[in-house]
Amino acid sequence: MARIIIAGAAQASREQLSRLLASSGYDVFRLCASGSELRRTLAECEDGVVIMAGRLIDAQPDDIAFDFSEAFQFLLIGRRDTLEACESPRIFKLNYPCSGSAVIGAVEMLSQLHYMRLPHRSSEDKNLVEDAKRALMQKYGIDEPEAHRRMQLYAMRHNLKMKDYALEILQGGSFDA
């Protein structure tokens, strides 16, 4: 099942969405109150579904989706002006107020899309990525989540698969993670 992250400035909205999802059998991975907190969370996760409840104080939904849409599906729930300000085709939008069943339906759909998009890595590919992470950890003195984040960002920016970038690292090539 996809990791679900809920982000929004209003604590009541985050908690209400969390309770709604829990009542439908979904586990919420994390609640984020700001764009910077959401970015940190997304950087440490491999993939998932992000639900943004209204506006974030320090980030635009378009910018977050642009940076993380390779690994995440996005749902923005907001008033008409908030939805109209969001131009990204990578964000599914629900007009607020909306029913709980509409939210659950959207999350189910995005979870299915997410699963279909996931790369299904072989154990050999997983081992390559893990070995490359260890090489980065040793070279830069960083922890595993940071090594993964750096690899993921580099691969996304250079349109590479993680396994291809891992192989590059292990063959003594790019350490520009």
C-alpha positions, -999 to 999 in steps of 0.1 A, spaced: 0 0 0 12 35 -8 25 57 19 1 85 25 13 120 36 -11 147 45 0 183 43 -19 215 52 -16 246 73 -47 239 93 -41 212 120 -79 205 122 -80 197 84 -49 174 87 -64 155 116 -99 152 100 -84 138 68 -62 114 89 -93 101 108 -113 97 76 -85 77 59 -80 56 91 -117 48 92 -114 34 56 -84 13 64 -56 36 52 -25 42 73 -12 78 72 26 79 72 30 115 83 12 148 88 30 179 76 22 215 86 44 234 61 59 231 27 94 227 41 83 199 63 65 182 34 97 185 12 118 169 40 93 141 43 91 135 5 129 135 3 131 107 29 104 86 14 107 66 -18 72 71 -31 36 76 -20 4 96 -22 4 132 -10 -28 149 1 -26 187 3 -54 203 23 -56 238 11 -27 261 8 7 256 24 23 286 41 57 284 25 52 264 -8 31 262 -39 16 228 -48 29 233 -84 65 235 -72 62 205 -50 46 184 -77 72 195 -102 101 184 -79 85 151 -67 60 139 -93 82 111 -105 77 92 -73 44 106 -58 8 111 -67 -8 144 -56 -43 153 -45 -51 190 -37 -83 197 -18 -92 233 -17 -115 261 -25 -120 272 -61 -94 300 -59 -68 276 -46 -75 250 -73 -75 276 -100 -41 289 -89 -27 254 -93 -17 248 -129 1 215 -127 -15 186 -146 2 163 -122 -21 172 -94 -56 158 -90 -80 184 -76 -111 182 -54 -132 212 -47 -138 219 -10 -163 212 6 -163 176 -7 -177 144 7 -156 118 26 -165 93 -1 -151 116 -28 -118 119 -9 -116 81 -3 -124 75 -40 -96 99 -51 -71 83 -27 -81 48 -40 -76 60 -76 -43 77 -68 -31 46 -49 -38 24 -79 -20 49 -103 9 50 -79 12 12 -78 10 9 -116 38 35 -119 62 20 -94 93 5 -108 94 -31 -99 131 -36 -93 148 -70 -93 168 -80 -63 200 -74 -84 189 -38 -91 180 -33 -54 215 -46 -44 231 -22 -69 212 7 -54 221 -4 -18 258 -7 -27 258 27 -43 241 42 -12 268 27 10 295 42 -13 279 76 -10 275 72 28 312 64 31 325 91 8 303 120 22 298 108 58 260 108 55 232 85 66 212 61 45 181 84 40 203 112 29 222 90 4 189 78 -10 176 113 -13 207 125 -31 206 96 -55 169 100 -62 173 138 -68 203 133 -91 186 105 -111 154 125 -114 173 157 -126 193 137 -151 164 115 -163 182 83 -151 169 52 -135 182 47 -100 199 14 -110 217 31 -138 229 59 -116 239 33 -90 260 15 -116 276 47 -126 286 54 -90 299 19 -84 320 20 -116 338 50 -103 319 75 -123 297 103 -110 297 110 -73 278 142 -79 248 131 -58 
